[in-house]
Amino acid sequence: YGSTATKTYGLPKTLEALASKAKYLFLHVRLKVFKMSNPKQVGEQFIAQYYNLFDTNRAQCAQFFTDASTYSFEGETCKGKQAITQKLSSLNIPPGTKRTVSTKDVQPSAVGQGAIVVFVTGEWGGQLYQETFQLVPNGNSYYVHNGIFRVGNNNPFNAPQEAVDVSKAFIQHYFTTYDTNRQNLSSLYRNNSYLSHEGTECAGPQPIVERFNSLPKVQHDGNSLTVDVQCVNGTQILFMFISGQMSIDGANPLKFAQMFQLFQEGNGYFVGNQIFRLNYGG
């Protein structure tokens, strides 16, 4: 993806300061689904409950969303509980469609306030799928503030107009640098940046770049990418989901999925959350 943006990356500011700007988003919810626990337990409970309802009675998934929720399904974005519920209920999915969850990753969200990020890959109806959520607490419960689902490549660049330039600039910068000189990615991360890469977790610029440098040479296929972007707090915080193909050491392409949560900092952005998975299916 090309870009007309002139954003730069890597200026100093704390995650806590950005979290305080987003705080107003998380104060008015009245949903009770889960008891508060550690992030991984919440993520496991959410995945089990959400997919059970999604695969048996999607109308009941309404309980996971509020008017503050944003959800993207195959390149189409809906906002608010009613619109999301209508979209899920309208999906023409045969009863009994088999789902296999292959990988589950959970991170504390860099927005703070006890929010968590969930990332899932697997096989559904004979196709590889990938999905990510941001769960936000309210008292002793959580709701889905952001959700993005992908199987195919319908509407491959799905982003609100105000986030198009910065999203394209980030994607071009990140994947070009990752494929050519990963050490130069260190400016994208802060001490409280989280990375989960194929189940290996680390935080902070040095451990993250060390993880990248330990991996074999790869080449991402820019023409294969699907990109979904949601605004969490205007363009100050962007929730981004990317899927596509990449080759490792020149071998046959493999399907991958990756999420980023970007935080604005001066004239640029840094990565607060990042999760990567190859998707082999069940």
N, C-alpha and C positions, 0 to 999 in steps of 0.2 A: 504494500500500500504506500502510495506517495503521500506527501504532506505539504500544505502551504503554511503550516504553523511554525512559529519561531520559538517555541518553548525550549527552555534548557532544563537540565535535570540535576538535582542534588544540591539544595540549599538548606542550611541548618534551621530546624524547628522541631519541637517535640511532638510526639504523637498525642500526649496528654492535652496540649493546647488545641490541637485539631479536634480531639474528642469533645472538648467543652463546647466547641462551635456546633457540633452535631447533636448536643444533648437534648435540644428541644424536640427532636424527632421522636424521642423514646419515652415521653412522659404521659401520653394520653391513652395508652392502650388498655383494653379491658378484657383481654383474652387469658384464659387459664387452661393450659394444656399439659405442661410438665412441672414437676417440682424442681426447684433449683438444685443443681448438683455440679460435679465437675464437667468441663466442656465435652469430654469424650463420652461420658454417660448420657448427657443431654443429646448429643449428636446421634448416638446409637438408638436411643428411645425415639427420637424424631423420625429417623429413617424407617424404623420398623412400623411406627404408627402411620406415617404419611403414606408409604407405599402400600400398606394394607388397605387403606381407604381408597387410594388412587386406583388400585387394581380391582376393587370390588364395588365401590360406591363413590364416584368422584364428587358428587354433589356435597358429600359430607366433608370434603377437604376445605370447605368454606371456613371451618373452625380454626384453620391454621393462618388465615389471612385477616387483615384489617384494612381500613381505608388508607393506611399509610404504606401498604404493600405494593410492590411492583414485581411482575412476573412475566418472563419471556418464554414462549414455547415455539420452537422451530422458527425463530426470526420474527415472531409477532409479539409485541409487548402490550400488556394490559396493566392498568393501574386501578387500585381500589378493590375491595372485597367482592363487590357485585360483578364487576367486569371479569375478574379472574375466575370466579365461580362459574359464570356463564361460559367462558372459554373452555374450562376443563370439562364441564358437563356436555359441551357440544362435540367433543372429540369422538370420532368414529373409530373406536377401538373395540375389536371383538371381545366378548366375555371370555375369561379364562386365558387371556394372553399371558404367556409365561414370562416372568422376569427373574433374572439372576443378577444379584449384586456381587461384583467382583472385588471392588476396592472401596473403602470408606476412609476419608481423612477428615479430621476435625482440628481447627485452630481457634485460639482466642482471637477475636476480631480486633484489629488495630484501632477501631473507632472507640474502644473502651466500653464503659458502661455495662460490662458483663456480656456483651454480644459475642457470638461465635460464628465461625464460617464452617460449612459442611460441604464436602465434595465427594461425589459418587460416580463410579463407572460400572458398567455391566452390560448385559445383553437383555433385550426386551423385544419380544415378538420376532426373534431371529435377527435383530439388528443391534449393533453396538450403540450404546447411548452413554451420555455423560450429563451430569446435572450438578449445579451448585446452589447453595442457599446461604443467606445471612439471617441468623436467628437473633432476635432482640428481646431481652427480658423486660417484663413488667411485673414487679413484685415477685411472686413465686411462679411465674409462668413465662412462656416465650411465644412469639409469633414470627412468621416469615416476613421480614422486611424486604428482602430481595431473593428472587429465585430465577434461575435460567436453565432451560432444558434444551438439549440438542441431540438429534439423530442424523439428520441430513443437512443439506446446504441451502435450503430455502432462504431467500433474502440474506445473503452471506455477510453483509455489513449492516448490522442492526444497531443503530445508535441515535440518541436524540441529537437534533441539529447542533445544539450548543456544545456537544462533546465530540463532534466529528473530527475537527482538526487536531485536537490534542490526542485523541485515540489513535488516529492514523500516524501521528508523529511518534508516539510511544511505541507502537507496534514496529514501525520501521526501524527505530533506534534499537529496540531491545533485540529483535531477531537478527538483525545485521551484526550487531556487536556480539551476541551469543555465538554466532556461527564463525566469527573471525577473531575476536579477541575478548574473551570473557572477563579478563581482569579489569577491563574498563567499565564493567557493569557495577563496580563497587559503589559508585556515586549515587546509584539508585536506591540504596538501602541505608537504614538508620539502625541504631542499637536495638530498637524494639521492633524491627522488621522480622516477620516470620516467613520461613520457607519450609514446605514439605515437598520433597522430591522423591517420588517412588517410595514413599513411606519413611524416608530419612528426614528427620526434623532438625532444623537449626535456626538460629536467630543472630542478627547483627551482620554488618558488611563482610568482615573477614571470614567467619564460618560459612556464610552463604557463597562467597566467591570461591573459597576452598572446595566446597562441594561441587560447584560448577567445573572447576579445573580438574577435578578427579575423574570426570566423565569423558567418554570417548568423543571423537570428532563427530559432529552431526551437521546436517544440512536441512533446514526447514523449507518446505515447498510453499512459497508465498501465495501461489495460485490456488492452493487447496484450503486456505484458511476460511473459517467462519468466525465472525466476531459479533458478540452481543455486549452492549454497554448500557449500564443504568446509572443515573445520577442518584447518589445517596443524600447529598446535601448540596444541591445545585451542582456546579462543576468543581466544588472544593473537594469532594470525595467521589470517585468513580469506581463502580463495581463492574469488572470486565471478565468475560469468559471467551476463550479462544479454543477452537478445535481445528485439526488439520492433519497433515502427514509430514513425517520427517524420516530421513534415512540416517542410519548410524554406521559410520565407517564405510559409506558407499553401498551398504546393503539395500535390499528391497525396502520400500517405504513402509513405515508403521504408523498407525493412527495414534494421535496423542490429544490430550485435552489439558487446559491450563487456565487457572483463574488468577487475576490480579485485583487487588484493591489499591487504588492510587490516591494519594493525598497531595493537594496543592500546597506549594511552598514557594512563596515569592513568585517568580515567573516560570516555575517548573513544577514537577511532581516527583514524589518518591513512592516506593512500593512498601505498603504496610503489611499486606498479606499476599502470599503466592503459594499455589498448590499445583503440582505437575504430576500427571500420570500418563503412561502408555496405556492404551485400551486394547486388551487382548480378548475381552469378552469373558463369558463364564466357562 
